[in-house]
């Protein structure tokens, strides 16, 4: 999977995770640029748009009337106004936003609503916008496989397979060896960089017993995907209260990270992958402004 390969790249110092001195002036001078269609092609070679769920809104969402060559790309989980301004301030011609900011139909482009202001800004500044969302969830080597990499996995399969049985929503994991619930929590914190997660301990389960042999996970909001799945542990970003309660009463422990905190770390891995696959002709950054709106205080 590419995220394992990208860790090797990280060790060689090619990770560009934020706007900083990481990208040297010499490296910047070696960059050139690409046509928008070439970048879109590279994105869809990794995760074809056809993998997206039918309800989703993915692909190229904003294409300015007057095209620009792409030399800088900003990756973000959510496209807020702060992230859009960050992209403009650093001269990016393109944003890749995992979540599509344009989902419900826009009836106008005015300054009275924050999503409309973002679209207005992107068009004015000639910044293109691409959103992959569920295509990245479903693809092999995507967000769910990144989340699964927290654990010693012997077997992994999509919970809801697509036409290609290696792709689809969620992942059901069989571990190489049993781990404790406390060990699973530690692994999730290490992967995501979170200090805190929420845990519902399954009925009759104990934190330090080696009771976890199978894990069902789904990045983001996983309640509908994980429902009726048999596993020792559920891992997702968020679930409804009664879904958590139901799982716990069935003896299934649940780890919740907050929605986007179950997804965001993938961007750091993907930035190196994308830059390499664009032959280093484009600088790829991860937003420093993007964060989950919820924190534990």
C-alpha positions in Angstrom: 0.0 0.0 0.0 1.3 3.4 -0.9 1.1 4.8 2.7 3.7 2.3 3.8 5.9 3.3 0.9 5.4 7.0 1.7 6.8 6.4 5.2 10.1 5.5 3.6 9.8 8.7 1.6 9.2 10.6 4.8 12.4 9.3 6.3 14.2 10.7 3.3 12.9 14.2 4.1 10.5 14.6 1.2 7.4 15.2 3.3 5.8 18.6 2.9 3.3 18.9 5.7 2.9 22.6 6.1 4.1 25.9 4.8 7.6 26.2 6.3 11.2 26.1 5.5 10.8 22.4 4.8 10.6 23.3 1.1 14.0 24.9 0.4 14.5 27.7 -2.1 16.6 25.3 -4.2 13.9 22.7 -4.2 11.3 25.4 -5.1 13.4 26.5 -8.0 13.4 23.0 -9.4 9.6 22.9 -9.4 7.7 23.7 -12.6 4.0 23.4 -13.2 1.3 21.2 -14.7 -2.0 21.7 -16.5 -5.0 21.2 -14.2 -6.1 18.2 -16.3 -2.8 16.4 -15.5 -3.3 16.9 -11.8 -6.9 15.7 -11.9 -5.7 12.6 -13.9 -3.2 11.8 -11.2 -5.8 12.1 -8.5 -8.2 9.9 -10.4 -5.5 7.3 -11.2 -5.1 6.9 -7.5 -8.8 6.8 -6.7 -11.2 6.7 -9.6 -14.3 8.9 -9.3 -16.4 5.8 -10.0 -15.5 4.5 -6.5 -17.5 7.4 -4.9 -20.8 6.6 -3.2 -23.8 7.5 -5.3 -24.9 10.2 -2.8 -21.5 11.9 -2.8 -20.3 15.0 -4.7 -16.8 14.3 -5.8 -14.4 15.4 -8.5 -13.5 18.8 -9.9 -15.9 21.2 -8.2 -14.5 24.6 -9.0 -12.7 25.4 -12.3 -12.0 29.1 -12.9 -12.9 30.5 -16.3 -9.3 31.5 -17.1 -7.1 28.5 -16.5 -3.8 28.6 -14.5 -0.9 26.2 -14.5 -0.7 24.3 -11.2 2.5 24.7 -9.3 1.3 24.6 -5.7 -1.5 22.4 -4.2 -3.0 22.6 -0.7 -4.4 19.5 0.8 -7.1 19.9 3.5 -9.7 17.8 5.2 -12.3 20.6 5.4 -12.3 23.7 3.3 -13.0 26.6 5.7 -12.5 30.3 5.0 -9.2 30.2 6.9 -8.0 27.3 4.7 -9.0 29.1 1.5 -7.2 32.2 2.6 -4.2 30.1 3.5 -4.1 28.7 0.0 -4.3 32.2 -1.5 -1.7 33.6 0.8 0.8 31.0 -0.3 0.1 31.2 -4.0 -1.7 27.9 -4.5 -3.5 27.5 -7.7 -5.4 24.4 -6.5 -7.0 23.0 -3.3 -7.8 19.3 -2.8 -10.4 19.2 0.0 -11.2 15.7 1.2 -14.7 16.7 2.2 -16.7 18.5 -0.6 -17.6 22.0 0.6 -20.2 22.1 -2.2 -22.7 19.4 -1.4 -26.2 20.9 -1.2 -27.1 23.0 -4.2 -26.0 26.6 -4.1 -28.7 29.0 -5.2 -26.5 32.0 -5.2 -22.9 33.1 -4.7 -23.1 35.9 -2.2 -21.1 37.2 0.8 -23.7 36.4 3.4 -22.9 32.7 3.7 -19.4 31.2 4.4 -19.5 28.5 1.8 -20.6 30.9 -0.9 -17.8 33.3 0.1 -15.3 30.5 -0.3 -16.6 29.8 -3.9 -16.5 33.5 -4.6 -12.9 33.7 -3.4 -11.7 30.7 -5.4 -13.2 32.1 -8.6 -11.8 35.5 -8.0 -8.3 34.2 -7.2 -8.6 31.5 -10.0 -8.0 28.6 -7.5 -9.3 25.2 -8.6 -11.0 22.8 -6.2 -11.1 19.0 -6.2 -12.8 16.8 -3.6 -12.3 13.0 -3.5 -14.2 12.1 -0.3 -15.7 8.6 -0.5 -13.5 7.6 -3.4 -10.5 7.9 -1.0 -12.4 5.9 1.6 -13.2 3.0 -0.7 -9.9 2.7 -2.7 -7.3 0.2 -1.6 -4.5 2.2 0.1 -6.9 5.0 1.0 -8.2 6.6 4.2 -9.6 3.4 5.7 -6.5 1.4 5.0 -4.4 4.3 6.6 -6.7 4.0 9.7 -6.2 0.2 9.7 -2.4 0.7 9.7 -2.6 1.4 13.4 -3.0 -2.3 14.1 -1.1 -5.6 13.4 -3.3 -6.7 10.6 -3.3 -10.3 9.3 -6.3 -9.9 7.0 -8.3 -6.8 5.8 -11.4 -6.7 3.7 -14.0 -4.0 2.9 -17.2 -4.2 5.0 -19.3 -3.2 1.9 -17.3 -4.4 -1.1 -17.6 -2.7 -4.5 -17.4 -4.4 -7.9 -13.8 -4.9 -7.2 -13.8 -6.9 -3.9 -10.6 -5.1 -2.7 -12.4 -1.7 -2.7 -15.5 -0.5 -0.8 -16.7 1.1 2.4 -15.1 0.4 5.8 -12.6 -2.4 6.7 -13.0 -5.6 8.7 -9.6 -6.6 10.2 -8.4 -9.8 11.6 -5.3 -9.2 13.7 -2.0 -11.1 13.7 -2.4 -11.5 17.5 -4.9 -10.4 20.0 -4.5 -7.0 21.7 -6.1 -5.4 24.7 -8.6 -2.5 24.4 -6.1 -0.2 26.2 -3.5 -1.3 23.6 -5.9 -0.5 20.8 -6.6 3.0 22.3 -2.8 3.6 22.5 -2.3 2.6 18.8 -5.1 4.9 17.7 -3.7 7.8 19.6 -0.3 7.2 18.1 -1.5 7.1 14.5 -3.8 10.1 14.8 -1.7 12.2 17.1 -4.6 12.7 19.5 -4.2 13.0 23.2 -7.7 11.9 23.9 -10.3 9.6 22.3 -13.7 8.5 23.5 -14.2 4.9 24.5 -17.3 2.8 25.2 -16.2 -0.4 26.8 -18.2 -3.4 25.7 -20.3 -5.2 28.2 -18.3 -7.6 30.4 -15.0 -6.4 28.7 -12.0 -5.2 30.6 -9.4 -2.7 29.4 -6.3 -4.8 29.8 -7.6 -8.2 28.7 -6.4 -9.5 25.3 -9.9 -9.7 24.0 -9.5 -7.9 20.6 -9.0 -10.2 17.7 -11.2 -8.4 15.1 -11.8 -4.7 14.4 -14.4 -3.1 12.2 -13.6 0.5 11.2 -14.9 3.3 9.1 -13.3 6.7 8.9 -15.6 9.6 9.4 -19.2 8.8 10.5 -19.3 5.1 10.5 -22.6 4.2 12.2 -24.4 3.0 9.1 -21.4 1.0 7.8 -20.6 -0.7 11.1 -24.2 -1.5 12.0 -24.8 -5.3 12.3 -21.1 -6.1 11.8 -19.6 -8.7 14.2 -16.3 -7.6 15.7 -14.6 -7.1 19.0 -14.0 -3.4 18.5 -15.5 -0.6 16.4 -13.3 2.3 15.4 -14.8 5.4 13.7 -14.9 9.2 14.0 -18.5 9.5 15.3 -21.6 7.5 15.9 -25.1 8.2 17.2 -25.6 7.7 21.0 -28.0 4.8 20.5 -25.7 3.0 18.0 -22.8 3.2 20.5 -25.1 2.0 23.3 -26.3 -0.9 21.1 -22.8 -2.0 20.3 -21.6 -1.8 23.9 -24.5 -3.9 25.1 -23.6 -6.5 22.6 -20.1 -6.6 24.0 -18.5 -4.6 21.2 -16.2 -1.8 22.5 -16.2 1.5 20.5 -13.4 4.0 20.0 -14.5 7.5 18.6 -11.9 10.1 17.5 -14.1 12.9 16.3 -15.2 12.9 12.7 -12.3 14.4 10.8 -9.6 13.3 13.2 -10.2 9.8 11.9 -9.3 11.0 8.4 -6.9 14.0 8.6 -3.6 12.1 9.2 -4.0 10.4 5.8 -3.2 13.8 4.1 0.3 13.8 5.5 1.0 10.4 3.9 -0.7 11.4 0.6 1.1 14.6 0.1 4.4 12.9 -0.6 2.7 10.3 -2.7 1.0 12.9 -4.9 4.1 15.1 -5.3 6.1 12.1 -6.4 3.5 11.0 -8.8 3.5 14.5 -10.3 7.2 14.0 -10.9 8.0 16.8 -8.4 6.7 19.4 -10.8 4.2 20.6 -8.2 4.7 21.4 -4.5 2.1 19.7 -2.4 1.3 21.0 1.1 -1.0 20.0 4.0 -3.0 22.9 5.5 -1.8 24.2 8.9 -5.2 25.8 9.4 -7.4 22.7 9.0 -8.6 21.1 12.2 -11.6 19.3 13.6 -14.1 21.9 15.0 -14.5 19.8 18.2 -11.8 19.5 20.9 -11.9 17.9 24.3 -11.5 20.6 27.0 
